[in-house]
Amino acid sequence: METNKRKAAVEEGDEHNLAGEGELNSPFREPEAKRQKQTNNEDLQGQPAQEATKPTSESDRPHNIRSVPPSGSGPGQAIVATGRTPRKWTDEYFRNLYTKDPSFKYLGQKDPDFAPFLDSQNQLDFNDPAAVMQLTKTLLRIDYGLKIDLPPDRLCPPVPNRHNYILWLTSLLSSSSYHPHFSSSPDQKNIDSRPIIGLDIGTGASAIYPLLGCVQHPHWSFIATDIDAHSLSFAQRNIHLNKLQDRITLLHRTPDQPLIPFDSPILTTRGIDKIDFTMCNPPFYSSPSDLLSSAAKKSRPPLTACTGAPVEMVCAGGEVAHIFRMIDESLVLREKVTWYTSMIGKVTSLETVVERLRKEKIQNYAVTELVQGKQTKRWVVGWSFGGMRAGEVEGRGVSGVWKKLLPPVVSMEVGMWKDSREKVGMVVERVKQTVEGLELMSWEWSGERMRGVGRARANVWSRAWRRKREREMKAAEEGKKNEDSDGNGTKEEEKCKLGFEVVIEVGKGGESKVLLLWREGHDQGLFESLWGYFQGKLKDI
């Protein structure tokens, strides 16, 4: 949610605001003058929490706002709306949250702490840091059942913007996993229920990303890092306020330590040797003068809304340097993290980051723009060394002018037939016959979902492959050693080179469409080759 281009949410780079001059530093690069002593020298974890629940929706409530939780409730307890049956919060609830701007009038009616900040027209003064801070607290209380305590000298996070990042991560993980209906990949488990571990780099005083993620997903847990002891003290309090100590672990880091803390003895003790995703909202400014220059271009005065410390807003090289540092670490860690991600505040930074990924030959990446309100636009970038691909929407979700930054297409139309309800059965049978004639590692078809998932060790649909297999079979019959032409034998063959999904869609007008989705693998040419093979097999229907 944009707040009238306030300095706290001006610039292309989020809600940063100058709270007095300071040396160049970052919540991920610069230490406190003295590091607070903590258990095991860095762990701030606490006690267990329970699963979050939410009251049933009420259709007469505007803008998807839900009942205010009663005093004392939160993610660790059931939240009960008077006269209504409690239920778990649903994916649909969170997807629809903030599709419209919240009604300040409604918020004022439901939260007595928020009402005093509204004028006679139910408008909020975004020049008032206390008003903006209360808006954040009110939204978290009403929409998430969360309580937070924020210091006046640290950033106040805009909830809808943070919510959007969590939504994208949810979709990214889901789209880059096989549907739980299929068991094609032995390494894939239901992403909607298996334990997920996320890393929030630079969690800040609010610890908002771990809090939002844990409320939305009972099976998620977080490691949250920061170098600022003052921010960590508030983050720890917020985690305890919401009884999420067993799911969020705080680590106090120093600038000479890696951003991704696999060097931490805490992770070693707990047997954490792999992380599902990282997330980060890095400092966007390269210097205090850069911050002031950016603010000077805006229509509002420079010192408005929530005040942040330089440690949160500025680092040498800005957001690009910070993300480059993440890329450097990822080149060493590789598949120890499934998805490395970061928010980006400037489109010029996005271009630079994508260029670096391509330079490092990281072709499995994703870019998406997050739009909140009429003015605020951010971007997120993610990259992976694994074979699972992000979906078309999750990985290629930017407007047309930035298409040059996109990763390879992962969804291609094989064919479409108009007014062809009677042909649907023919299309289904042809698709099944086409795939079942191939020597795949696995193939599963769901008639109910009109889709199938296959995994191939190579381009087994090509003439070259068939000739090769004939030679191998002949050699085997003659008692010769059956090995791959590259000398790696069958072990290399059994590695999945292409995972794909065939989807048959039937429109309301009777038209049917066959789509080929790239689900797994690094070879774009292999995917396009299979698409051409399907086109040839279905063209005469």
HELIX and SHEET records of a PDB file:
HELIX    1   1 LYS A    7  ALA A    9  5                                   3    
HELIX    2   2 PRO A   62  ASN A   64  5                                   3    
HELIX    3   3 ASP A   91  ASN A   96  1                                   6    
HELIX    4   4 PHE A  104  LYS A  110  1                                   7    
HELIX    5   5 ALA A  115  PHE A  117  5                                   3    
HELIX    6   6 PRO A  129  LEU A  139  1                                  11    
HELIX    7   7 LEU A  140  TYR A  144  3                                   5    
HELIX    8   8 VAL A  159  SER A  175  1                                  17    
HELIX    9   9 ILE A  208  GLN A  216  1                                   9    
HELIX   10  10 ALA A  229  LEU A  241  1                                  13    
HELIX   11  11 PRO A  265  THR A  269  1                                   5    
HELIX   12  12 PRO A  288  ALA A  296  1                                   9    
HELIX   13  13 PRO A  310  MET A  313  1                                   4    
HELIX   14  14 GLY A  318  LEU A  333  1                                  16    
HELIX   15  15 ARG A  334  LYS A  336  5                                   3    
HELIX   16  16 VAL A  347  LYS A  359  1                                  13    
HELIX   17  17 GLU A  392  GLY A  395  1                                   4    
HELIX   18  18 GLY A  400  LEU A  405  5                                   6    
HELIX   19  19 ARG A  421  LYS A  423  5                                   3    
HELIX   20  20 VAL A  424  GLU A  436  1                                  13    
HELIX   21  21 ARG A  463  GLU A  477  1                                  15    
HELIX   22  22 GLY A  489  GLU A  493  1                                   5    
HELIX   23  23 GLN A  524  LEU A  538  1                                  15    
SHEET    1   A 2 LYS A  54  PRO A  55  0                                        
SHEET    2   A 2 PRO A  86  ARG A  87 -1                                        
SHEET    1   B 8 ILE A 248  HIS A 252  0                                        
SHEET    2   B 8 TRP A 220  ASP A 226  1                                        
SHEET    3   B 8 ILE A 196  ILE A 201  1                                        
SHEET    4   B 8 ILE A 275  CYS A 280  1                                        
SHEET    5   B 8 VAL A 337  ILE A 344  1                                        
SHEET    6   B 8 THR A 376  TRP A 383 -1                                        
SHEET    7   B 8 TYR A 365  GLN A 372 -1                                        
SHEET    8   B 8 ARG A 396  GLY A 397  1                                        
SHEET    1   C 5 SER A 411  TRP A 417  0                                        
SHEET    2   C 5 SER A 512  GLU A 520 -1                                        
SHEET    3   C 5 LEU A 498  VAL A 506 -1                                        
SHEET    4   C 5 ARG A 451  ALA A 456 -1                                        
SHEET    5   C 5 SER A 442  SER A 446 -1                                        
END                                                                             
